[in-house]
Amino acid sequence: MLNQVYRLVSPKQFEAITVNEEVTDETLIIRPTYLSICHADQRYFTGTRGKEAMAKKLPMALIHEGIGKVIHDPKGEFQKGDHVVMVPNTPMEEDEVIHENYLKSTKFRSSGYDGYMQEYVFLRRDRAIKIPEDFDLEVSAFLELISVAFHTIKRAEKSMNKDTSILGVWGDGNLGYITSLLLSRRYPESKIYVFGKHEMKLEYFSFADSVFSINQIPEDLEISHAFECTGGMGSQYAVKQIIDHIKPEGTIALMGVSENPIEINTRMVLERGLTLIGSSRSGVEDFKETIEFLAEHPGARRRLRQLVGIRKKIVTIEDMISFFEDELTNSWGKAVMQWEV
């Protein structure tokens, strides 16, 4: 079946490519409806991902956060018109030990494989999860990012000791907001402290027990466990502050992506018996558990609505380019496209 795929061919240049898609009984045909931009998409769009990566991965359709309507299911397991979230991870094998998003053989959309900027997405049926009818569609567009935070929290819990009295989150951006919000609902008896550098952004964290400017942290403040959500070179300073303020034998979950290596004070990591956990992406089970969790916490869903920063109906390639450029100057929240190309 012929399909129009809108691929980035060079920085800030999209082209419509006709692709002949293979359809089997395991293939769902999905019409994308709402898509959300990730920092990784912007690095490709602006050409800052690195020459080697750009040359290796382009041309490629961007976006790995999105939802769509089922157009056709040959098995009839989904009804036509069902809204589903599309899972970007596509594992090629099963492993009893390694989670699907850490297998080297797993394919990931918009990272070497076409993302969701397409007329239709031909999706393996195990990569689609139906969205409850009362879920906000614009918020559902970035369920992938929410599932990444949920996945990290579950990984951290495997090594966290029973002291969960104070949980610290470093980062006042989208990931920090989502992570601290999930923690506040998952640990209602714990205090949630958020650390950031933008006073305006920290005002959105009204559900947290306390917010701190990273330049004004009390010397005697202690936290039980920490989640680093900064990324870039900010990760280095965040990890340093976390090590300074975390209790002995605490767990530090690393979530922010840094293109360059950062320094970590391993002497204090050893002296305090700390555990550092790396976490990236998420799998289909994380999506399912995230949707179940949000279904049980409508208040959290309402809070997530505050993360919808900018939105725009996308009809043409020119719309795509202008929206990506608008997102570069967006000061708060996620950029969501209403996809009508």
C-alpha positions as CSV (number, residue, x, y, z in Angstrom):
1,M,0.0,0.0,0.0
2,L,1.3,3.4,-0.9
3,N,1.9,5.9,1.9
4,Q,3.2,9.5,2.1
5,V,6.1,9.8,4.5
6,Y,7.4,13.3,5.5
7,R,11.1,12.9,6.0
8,L,13.8,15.3,7.2
9,V,16.4,15.2,4.4
10,S,18.7,17.9,5.8
11,P,18.4,20.5,8.6
12,K,15.1,22.4,8.4
13,Q,14.1,20.6,5.2
14,F,11.3,18.1,4.9
15,E,10.3,16.2,1.8
16,A,7.2,14.0,1.0
17,I,8.3,10.6,0.0
18,T,6.0,7.9,-1.4
19,V,6.7,4.5,0.3
20,N,5.2,1.1,-0.6
21,E,4.2,-0.3,2.8
22,E,3.9,-4.1,3.5
23,V,0.7,-5.0,5.2
24,T,0.2,-8.3,7.1
25,D,-2.4,-9.7,9.6
26,E,-0.1,-8.2,12.3
27,T,-0.2,-4.7,10.8
28,L,-2.5,-1.9,12.1
29,I,-3.0,1.1,9.8
30,I,-3.1,4.2,12.0
31,R,-3.9,7.7,11.0
32,P,-1.8,10.0,13.3
33,T,-3.9,12.7,15.0
34,Y,-1.7,14.4,17.7
35,L,2.1,14.4,17.7
36,S,4.5,16.0,20.2
37,I,8.1,17.3,19.6
38,C,11.0,15.9,21.7
39,H,14.4,17.5,22.2
40,A,15.9,14.7,20.1
41,D,13.7,15.6,17.2
42,Q,14.9,19.2,17.5
43,R,18.5,18.1,17.4
44,Y,17.9,16.5,14.0
45,F,15.8,19.4,12.7
46,T,18.4,22.0,13.6
47,G,21.4,19.8,12.6
48,T,23.0,19.8,16.0
49,R,22.8,16.0,16.5
50,G,26.3,15.7,15.0
51,K,27.5,15.3,11.4
52,E,28.1,11.5,11.7
53,A,24.7,10.8,13.2
54,M,23.0,13.1,10.7
55,A,24.7,11.4,7.7
56,K,23.8,8.0,9.1
57,K,20.2,8.5,10.0
58,L,18.8,11.0,7.4
59,P,16.5,11.0,5.5
60,M,14.1,10.0,8.3
61,A,10.6,10.9,9.5
62,L,10.7,12.6,12.9
63,I,8.5,12.3,16.0
64,H,8.3,9.3,18.4
65,E,5.6,10.8,20.7
66,G,2.1,10.5,19.3
67,I,-1.4,9.0,19.1
68,G,-3.7,8.2,16.2
69,K,-6.9,6.6,15.1
70,V,-7.2,3.0,13.9
71,I,-8.1,3.0,10.2
72,H,-7.9,-0.7,9.6
73,D,-7.3,-3.8,11.7
74,P,-7.3,-7.1,9.7
75,K,-8.1,-9.1,12.8
76,G,-10.8,-6.8,14.2
77,E,-9.2,-6.6,17.6
78,F,-9.3,-2.8,17.4
79,Q,-12.4,-1.0,16.2
80,K,-12.2,1.6,13.4
81,G,-11.8,5.0,15.0
82,D,-10.2,3.7,18.2
83,H,-7.7,6.2,19.5
84,V,-4.4,4.5,20.4
85,V,-1.0,5.5,21.6
86,M,1.8,4.3,19.3
87,V,4.8,2.7,21.1
88,P,8.0,3.8,19.3
89,N,10.1,0.9,20.6
90,T,9.9,-2.2,18.2
91,P,11.8,-5.1,19.7
92,M,13.1,-7.8,17.3
93,E,13.6,-10.4,19.9
94,E,12.6,-11.3,23.5
95,D,14.9,-11.5,26.5
96,E,14.1,-12.9,29.9
97,V,16.6,-10.5,31.6
98,I,16.9,-7.3,29.5
99,H,14.0,-4.9,29.1
100,E,12.9,-4.4,25.5
101,N,14.1,-0.8,25.3
102,Y,17.7,-1.8,26.2
103,L,18.1,-4.5,23.7
104,K,20.6,-3.5,21.0
105,S,18.4,-5.1,18.3
106,T,15.4,-3.0,19.2
107,K,14.3,-0.4,16.6
108,F,13.2,3.0,17.7
109,R,11.1,5.4,15.6
110,S,12.7,8.7,14.7
111,S,16.1,7.4,15.6
112,G,17.3,5.6,12.5
113,Y,13.8,4.5,11.6
114,D,10.8,6.5,10.3
115,G,8.8,8.3,13.0
116,Y,5.2,9.3,13.0
117,M,5.3,12.2,10.5
118,Q,3.4,10.2,7.9
119,E,0.0,10.1,6.3
120,Y,-0.5,6.7,7.9
121,V,1.6,4.7,10.3
122,F,1.8,1.0,9.6
123,L,2.2,-0.3,13.1
124,R,2.9,-3.8,14.5
125,R,-0.3,-4.6,16.5
126,D,1.6,-5.2,19.8
127,R,2.8,-1.6,19.6
128,A,-0.6,0.0,19.9
129,I,-2.5,0.6,23.2
130,K,-6.1,1.9,23.3
131,I,-6.5,5.2,25.1
132,P,-9.4,5.6,27.6
133,E,-12.1,7.8,26.2
134,D,-11.9,10.4,29.0
135,F,-8.2,11.0,28.4
136,D,-7.2,14.4,27.0
137,L,-5.9,13.9,23.4
138,E,-3.3,16.7,23.5
139,V,-1.9,15.3,26.8
140,S,-2.0,11.8,25.4
141,A,0.3,13.0,22.5
142,F,3.2,12.9,25.0
143,L,2.3,9.7,26.8
144,E,5.7,8.4,25.6
145,L,7.5,10.9,27.8
146,I,5.3,10.1,30.7
147,S,6.0,6.4,30.3
148,V,9.7,7.1,30.3
149,A,9.4,8.8,33.7
150,F,7.2,6.0,35.0
151,H,9.7,3.4,33.8
152,T,12.5,5.2,35.6
153,I,10.6,5.4,38.9
154,K,10.0,1.7,38.8
155,R,13.7,1.0,38.1
156,A,14.7,3.2,40.9
157,E,12.3,1.5,43.3
158,K,14.2,-1.8,42.9
159,S,17.2,-0.3,44.7
160,M,15.6,2.4,46.9
161,N,15.8,1.6,50.6
162,K,12.7,2.0,52.8
163,D,13.5,5.6,53.6
164,T,11.3,7.5,51.1
165,S,10.6,10.5,53.4
166,I,12.0,13.1,51.0
167,L,12.3,12.6,47.2
168,G,14.3,15.2,45.2
169,V,13.9,16.0,41.6
170,W,16.5,18.1,39.8
171,G,15.1,19.9,36.7
172,D,12.3,22.3,36.2
173,G,11.5,21.3,32.6
174,N,8.9,18.9,31.1
175,L,10.6,15.7,32.4
176,G,11.1,17.2,35.9
177,Y,7.5,18.2,36.0
178,I,6.2,14.8,35.0
179,T,8.6,12.9,37.2
180,S,7.8,15.0,40.3
181,L,4.0,14.8,39.6
182,L,4.1,11.0,39.3
183,L,6.2,10.7,42.5
184,S,3.7,13.0,44.4
185,R,0.9,10.6,43.5
186,R,2.8,7.3,43.9
187,Y,4.3,8.4,47.3
188,P,1.6,10.5,48.9
189,E,3.2,10.2,52.3
190,S,6.6,11.5,51.0
191,K,7.8,15.0,50.6
192,I,8.6,16.0,47.0
193,Y,11.3,18.6,46.6
194,V,12.0,20.2,43.2
195,F,15.3,21.9,42.4
196,G,15.5,24.2,39.3
197,K,17.1,27.4,38.0
198,H,14.0,29.1,36.5
199,E,11.8,30.9,39.0
200,M,9.0,31.2,36.4
201,K,9.0,27.4,35.7
202,L,9.2,26.5,39.4
203,E,5.9,28.3,39.9
204,Y,4.1,25.5,38.0
205,F,5.2,22.9,40.6
206,S,2.6,24.0,43.1
207,F,1.9,20.3,43.9
208,A,5.4,19.8,45.3
209,D,6.1,20.2,49.0
210,S,9.0,22.6,48.4
211,V,10.8,24.1,45.4
212,F,14.4,25.4,45.6
213,S,16.6,27.5,43.3
214,I,19.7,25.5,42.6
215,N,21.7,28.6,43.8
216,Q,19.9,28.8,47.1
217,I,19.9,25.2,48.6
218,P,20.3,25.1,52.4
219,E,23.6,23.4,53.3
220,D,21.9,21.1,55.8
221,L,19.1,20.0,53.5
222,E,19.0,16.2,53.0
223,I,17.0,14.0,50.6
224,S,16.4,10.3,50.7
225,H,16.6,9.6,46.9
226,A,17.0,11.7,43.8
227,F,15.9,11.9,40.2
228,E,18.1,13.9,37.8
229,C,16.1,15.4,34.9
230,T,18.3,18.1,33.6
231,G,20.4,16.8,30.7
232,G,23.3,18.5,28.9
233,M,26.1,19.9,30.9
234,G,23.5,20.7,33.6
235,S,23.6,17.1,34.5
236,Q,27.1,17.4,35.9
237,Y,26.1,20.2,38.3
238,A,22.8,18.5,39.2
239,V,24.6,15.2,40.1
240,K,27.2,17.1,42.1
241,Q,24.4,18.8,44.2
242,I,22.6,15.5,44.6
243,I,25.7,13.8,45.9
244,D,26.2,16.7,48.3
245,H,22.6,16.5,49.7
246,I,21.6,12.8,49.5
247,K,21.6,10.5,52.5
248,P,24.0,7.6,52.7
249,E,22.9,4.6,50.7
250,G,20.5,6.7,48.6
251,T,19.6,6.0,45.0
252,I,20.1,8.5,42.2
253,A,18.2,7.9,39.0
254,L,19.9,9.5,35.9
255,M,17.4,10.6,33.2
256,G,18.8,13.7,31.5
257,V,20.6,13.0,28.2
258,S,24.1,14.6,27.8
259,E,25.9,14.6,24.4
260,N,29.3,14.9,26.2
261,P,30.8,13.0,29.1
262,I,30.3,14.6,32.5
263,E,32.4,14.4,35.7
264,I,31.0,12.5,38.7
265,N,32.6,12.6,42.2
266,T,33.0,8.8,42.5
267,R,34.9,9.2,45.8
268,M,31.7,10.5,47.5
269,V,29.6,7.9,45.7
270,L,31.8,5.2,47.2
271,E,32.0,6.9,50.6
272,R,28.2,7.2,50.9
273,G,27.4,3.8,49.3
274,L,25.2,5.5,46.7
275,T,23.5,3.7,43.8
276,L,23.3,5.4,40.4
277,I,20.8,4.1,37.9
278,G,20.7,4.9,34.2
279,S,17.3,4.9,32.5
280,S,16.3,5.6,28.9
281,R,13.1,5.2,26.8
282,S,10.4,2.8,27.8
283,G,8.6,-0.4,26.6
284,V,5.0,-1.4,25.9
285,E,4.4,-2.6,29.5
286,D,5.5,0.8,30.8
287,F,2.9,2.4,28.5
288,K,0.2,0.1,29.8
289,E,1.1,0.7,33.4
290,T,1.3,4.4,32.8
291,I,-2.2,4.5,31.3
292,E,-3.5,2.5,34.2
293,F,-1.9,4.8,36.7
294,L,-3.2,7.9,35.1
295,A,-6.7,6.4,34.8
296,E,-6.6,6.0,38.6
297,H,-5.4,9.6,39.1
298,P,-7.6,12.1,37.2
299,G,-6.1,14.9,39.3
300,A,-2.6,14.1,37.8
301,R,-4.1,14.1,34.3
302,R,-5.5,17.6,35.0
303,R,-2.1,18.7,36.1
304,L,-0.5,17.3,33.0
305,R,-2.8,19.6,31.0
306,Q,-0.6,22.5,32.1
307,L,2.3,21.0,30.1
308,V,0.6,21.7,26.8
309,G,2.7,24.7,25.8
310,I,2.0,25.5,22.2
311,R,-0.3,23.8,19.7
312,K,-1.0,24.1,16.0
313,K,-2.9,22.4,13.2
314,I,-0.4,21.0,10.7
315,V,-1.6,20.8,7.1
316,T,1.5,21.5,4.9
317,I,5.3,21.0,5.0
318,E,5.6,24.8,5.6
319,D,3.5,24.3,8.7
320,M,5.9,21.6,9.9
321,I,8.9,23.8,9.5
322,S,7.3,26.9,11.2
323,F,6.1,24.7,14.1
324,F,9.5,23.3,14.7
325,E,11.0,26.8,14.6
326,D,8.3,28.1,17.0
327,E,9.1,25.2,19.5
328,L,12.7,26.4,19.6
329,T,11.6,29.6,21.4
330,N,8.9,27.9,23.5
331,S,9.6,28.7,27.2
332,W,7.3,26.2,28.8
333,G,5.6,22.8,28.1
334,K,5.3,20.5,25.2
335,A,4.6,21.5,21.6
336,V,1.7,19.5,20.2
337,M,0.8,19.2,16.5
338,Q,-2.8,18.5,15.4
339,W,-1.8,16.3,12.5
340,E,-4.0,16.9,9.4
341,V,-1.5,16.5,6.6
